[in-house]
């Protein structure tokens, strides 16, 4: 039996559009333009040279690294007056008072219906087109052991559709994809309450799944398979709780009965079951990081406006033990300590998540959003994230994750001019200082990492040493091992599929493929596994 598929991407996995150009026929670009990184930009030859709609500043496509901005814009200092630098941040930022509405709010005409193209600004591109540039048009190593050249172009979603539904040979036209495979992009800046309030996201997702399931004269109703990556797993978990706990009296089926009927399998890739401490550092400091392939800096205020960030914070103090840090995710340099002495972790005092965020200036945004999550019955039941750490109420769950990467579990900070900064001099390799040993962890450039050969994992009864996928710590990825006997789902089957870090082959290195948090879903072995779980034994690769 072939099951319909719902694809739910991770953070920055849905394309955003920031103006009302739903199409640019002269350039072949669909959905407008706030893409993130080369993976999300339109294919070469179709990329717009217009970097910023407000200023009409133009740059050659080779300079576009993400957020419709050239390289220098994403790395520029906060003090710059360049409109190109400020506009991409402005477009990305949400209003601080609710973390739902974009700061650049274009819905100026309340008389127009909400689906009118004239007011569809600053929101995600819907459907497969919203995620098409993230995972397709990507070259992968041949996964069928063919004698043909080792590297071929693989269009992952199209190949999936062709294998599942025996579609005719395609030529890159999204319109010919069968209706039995859909994507559910979302505004990854917005938390669950905002997704429903602004976009009716969960209502629409429920309706879309019902349409996929709907029987026709030839076949009975067939339940769907959800494939989610990273933050998309938080979205999936919330959606399942939302369906299970609600009954809107609309004459339709709700609750666990709806899930049992409509969801056959849930494939979770790189799931942050317990959250990721990295979210604390990115919210509290202006430490640079990568978002969708773009290297960004000076974006703390933007991130603090995202009501989705608390979704990724470590969940429930009871489970902090599985991060192996005793709940100490941040350490601040003691007052009066000479910076020259502060290369020793003993000169730092542990701080709670809340105090770290306060020191980082997030008390008026992120902490308020945390309160909303604590009061959300679909996410918390008394303790922050307590619903998110329970087994999803689906009968078949497959967990795909990778291990063996140095993964951040905290950071060391110091205060300067009222701001919180990462103590990058602590274990700074560029200054010929060796990484600092810190118990079961190691400190590099002020960041505390777990290591595969050093960090004992309490999540495992055998006391193994291991580490996570470079973003999510091992204990969070492997927390599903603690799920047993979900009373809502008799006979529930949960299977883990760990991938251990390996040195990439020459071809994989050229293509930038590895098994880390974001890349694993592109890796040939992970793709083969997903196909096998879907009941497809052979992955047919196009020769185009």
C-alpha angles and dihedrals in degrees: 000000000000113000124207114248134226116196118204115185130209136242110327088002094118120070116238126210121208104185138040098260099115089173138020102193093180090061101030091237119143128198104020128269132292098107124160121228132330091297092061099039120099113272118281110282092031100062116120116237090209105102100181127024093202097054101026088224109163132206132173114267092248089069095053107103099158148311089046089286135119121244095264092053095059092049099040123118121262091246094064117119094203107129091214090060096047099041098062090052091047092051092049097047124095125212109274096223095067111005088224110082121066114245086232094060110185099175091106100148112064090183092070120086114254093246094054109123090225092072101034096113133143098008139108124286107247130232130006090326088066092063101022096104094049101065108011134076087040127136116234136181111262107270099194099062093247122175087228120102111305098238121057135162111260123191097201102197094040092049089048091051093045092050094046100044106019092239119182120266108290134212101206098284111144091200094071095057111116117256090238093082119058138166125224106203118180142185098273091195091067129077124230097271090051093047090059096038098048102027107017082231100163093043090052092046091053090049092048092052090049089053091050090050096045111119123233131202091274103042138031121238112293120204118233136243117228117210112190134174130205110314087011086075091059087051091050093047091050092047091053092049090046091054093043095049100041138073112177093185091238094138092256132112118270139166130044090326090064091050093048091051100043108030119066101168141000117209109195118195121192091346118187094213092169096027129248125274088214087081090067095057095044091052097044101044142034089241108150120247143167121263117184091334096312119115106227136185136174091036102120094110090050093051092046088059092058110099087197094070096083087056086072100043118110107283125229122352089238090068097044087097089073090063084060090225101102087239093299103132098151137038125192124204112254119249116264094022113139108238088229089064095044096088086093117082090220089075091066130081122217116245132196120249090252095052091045090054091046091052087050092055097251098120093105095048121018096035090051090050089051088058089055090053091049089056095045108103091204092059107027137030101190096313123067110266096358092138091048093060095055123095112273108249096245123118097226121038124175117190117201116188142146132231140189101063124121100257128192116244098166146332145235117239142185131196122240128168091346094307133109115235134182112252091236091170089069105097092352108174093191089066092051092256116140120235108274118246110232110179108279089352140065128224119220120176090344095307121116112225135188113224130207094232097041116032117084110217117220092191088074119069091215094061095236124175115238144131139218137256099284094270108037118046120239096251091056094047092046098041090108086078087076093058114102136158103359101203091211093058114043111205094013112178119210119181128183124211110191121190115203119217113261134178107268119246119246091262093047091049091053091051096044093240123149138140098264126126100282100027101050094085088059095049115109094231092051091048090050090051093051090050091050091050087053090053097256112132098184130045108212111210121206117235092212 
